[in-house]
Amino acid sequence: MLELPAQLTHTSASACLLELAAAVPNQSAEVVVSATKLGRFDSAALAVLLSLRRDALALGKTFSVTKLPQRLTDLARLYGIEELLPDRRQTPR
């Protein structure tokens, strides 16, 4: 499981993405990103998640997120991308 940091804003997004993207190939067939620690964020967090999703799918893996903060879910819904970031609890196994 990959974990987002406590803070993920435009300032830290590139470094976070580099670190997490490097770990995607080493994940099992299901890439799960935990947002448990995520407390401070902006729309850059969505960009990081979408990029990780793209990397996972390109490798033939599934992608899901767990513990996404409600405010970030609301932002994803506003941008029309909520369905691209499935909640692992709702993904059939």
Summary of the structure (lengths in Angstrom):
residues: 93
radius of gyration: 12.0
end to end distance: 15.9
largest distance: 35.6
contacts: 267
relative contact order: 0.20
helix: 52%
strand: 18%
